[in-house]
Amino acid sequence: MQFISLIIPAKNEKESLETTLSEILSYRFINEVIIVVDSYKDNSISIAKKFNTKVIVQKKRGFGSAIIEGFNHAKNKYACIFNADYSFNPKYLSKMIKKTNKYQFIFGTRYMQNGSSDDDTIITFIGNKIFTYLSKKLLKIKLSDVLLTYVLCNVTAFKKLNLKSYDFRICIELPAKVQKNNYYYKELGIKERKRFAGIKKVNEIKDGFLICCEIIKNFMENNK
């Protein structure tokens, strides 16, 4: 059995984290759960302490930093970025693990292979389609859902990417560097559930602008 770690950024996700962690407990191949919180006052900590998890207080704030710092603590060969809001279903993890015999990165997609989303809005759907198209054309990223961060990663390969994005720009930087460094990657269709509770951390306008900037930045770096 191949064991995996889960990296769960959980900035004030008290309302949904307990439900998420309770569901994860039934999967024996998950033997390490790393909860990454924003500060020592984060309301997720009290929930995380009820379960057998490792709690990390991130040194730099932001979604990207939470992921990067979580991977720095992972002990298994593979680790998966996993949402704290119940939107990711762990039933897909076993299918992802099976693909690790050929691929170092397995990306979830809502838009192919019977994938779908109960959480998309018109703005996020259109925005994702635009950013995915730009990523394909400018960065040669062969993904149908570039913004979904349900990704199972080879931990050693992930660290070698030397990611720098501290915020949602990591959604572009991660697959861009996977492509640039010629790692093997594959998509798997998943159904994204509606978040259980709490407030979305994504600012559609602000983060959309940052993501666009990240695409342009990587394009310019690739064409120096």
N, C-alpha and C positions, 0 to 999 in steps of 0.2 A: 504494500500500500504506500502510495506517495503522499506524504503529509504536506500541507500547505499552510501558510500564514495568511491572515486577513489584516489589511491595513485599513482602519476605519477612522477617517477624519470626523470628529464629532463635536463641532462647535455648538454648545448649548442645544443638544439634541435630547434632552431629558424625556420629552414626551414620547419619542419613538424608539429610543435606544434599547429599552428593556424588551420590547416586542421583537426587535431585530436580533438581539443577542439570544433570546429564548429560542428563536427559530434555528439559529446557527448550531445550538448545542447538540442537535440530533445528527450532525454530520461528523463522523468519526475521523475523517481525513483532515479536519481542521483542528490542529493541535496547538495553534498559537493565534491569539487574537490581540492585536495591538490597537488600542484606542488612543488617538492623538487629539488632545484638547488644546484650546486656545490659551488658557491661563489656569492658575491654581483655583480660581473662583468659578470655573466653568461648571454648569449644572449637570453635565454628563458624568462627572467624576463619581458622584454618589451612586449612580446606576451601575457604572462600570465595576465598582467595588463589590457589587453583589455577585459578580460572575468571575470566572477564572480568566481574567484578562490582564494584559500589561498596559498600564496607563502612562503615556508620554505627554509631558507638557512641552509643546513646541517652543523652540528658541526664537524662531521668526514667525510672525503671524502670516496667515493666508492659507488657502486651500492647497496650493502647490507645495508650500513649505511643509505642511502636515504630511503629505504623501512622501516627500523626499526623506524627511526625518523618520517617518515610520519604517521605510525600507532600510534605513541605516541600522535599525534594531531587529530586523527580521532574521530568524535563525534557520529557516528552511530554504531549500533550493528554489522554490517558487512561492510567490506571494501575490495576493490579489487585492487591488483597490476595491473597496466595498463601501457603499453608502450606509450611513447610520439612520436614514429616514424611512427604511423598509421598502424603498423603491426597487432595490435589487433582490431578486429571488435566488437563494443559494442553490437551488436545484440544478442550475446550469454549470456549477463548478465541476461536477464529475465529468461532464462532456469536455470542459476546458482542459482538465487534467489529462484526458486521453490524447489530446492534441500536442502535449508537451514532448512526445517522442519525436516530433518533426519540427516543432515551432518553439521559439523562445518567448514570443509574445502572442497572446490570444485576446483579441478585442471583441467585446460584445457589440452587437448592432441591433438597432430597433427597426431598421429599414430594409433588411434583406433576410432571406432564409426563415420566413414566418415570424420575424421579429415584429414588435409593435410597442406602443406606449400609451398608458393611461394617464400620463402626467404631462405630456406635451401641450403647449398652448400654440395658437396660430403663429405667434411671434417666434417662439423657440423652434418650431418646426421649420418655418421659412428660413430663419437665421442659420439653422444647422445645415439645411440644404445648400445655402449659399456658401458657407464656410467650407463644407465638404467639397463642393465643386471647385472652389479656389485652391484648396489643398491638393486636389487631384491634378489640376492643371499646372500650378506653380511649383508644388513641392513633390509631385509624383507619388503622393501617399495613396495607396490602393485600399482605401476604406470607404464604406458607404455611410458611416456615422462617426465623424471625426471628433465630435464633442462628448461622446459617452465615455465615461472613465471606469466602466466595468471591464478591467483589464487584468488578466493573469500574466505575471511577468517573471522571467528568470531573474532572480535577485542579483546575481553577479553581473549579468548583462545590463540590468537597470542601472546599477551603480556606475558602470562604465560610461553610460550616456552623459554623466556629469550635468544633470539638469539644474537649471538656475531659476526657473519661473516660480515665484513665491505665491502667485495667485492663479486664476483660472486660465491663464495663458499656457499652463502646463498641458492643457488639453491638446494644444497644437505642438508644443515643443516635444512632448513624448513621442508621438508617432512620426514627427518630422525627423528626429534623431534616430529612431528605429530604422526608418527608410534610408537615411543618409549613411548609416553604419552597416547597411546590408544584413541586418538581422532577419531571420525568418519569422514571419508573422501571418496570422490567419484571423478571419472573422467567424463569429458564431452568433446566430440569431437569438435574441432574448426578448422577453416581454417585460417592459418596465412597468412596475406597478405605481399607482398613485401614492405619493408619500403619505405616511401614516398620520403625522401631526407636525406641528411646528411651522416655522417660516422658511421659505426657500432662501438660500444664501446667495443665489445668482441675481445680479442686477442686469436685466436683459440689455439695457442700453450701454451702460458703462462697461460691462464685461464683454459685450459684443464688440465694442470699439477696441478693447485691449486684445481680443482674439484676432481681429483684423490686422492690428499692428504687428502681432506675432507672426502671422502668415507672411506679411511683407518683409519683416526682419529676416526670417529664415530664407526667403527667396533671395534677398540681397546677399546674404552670407553664402548661399550656394552658388552664386554667380559672380563672385569676386574675381 
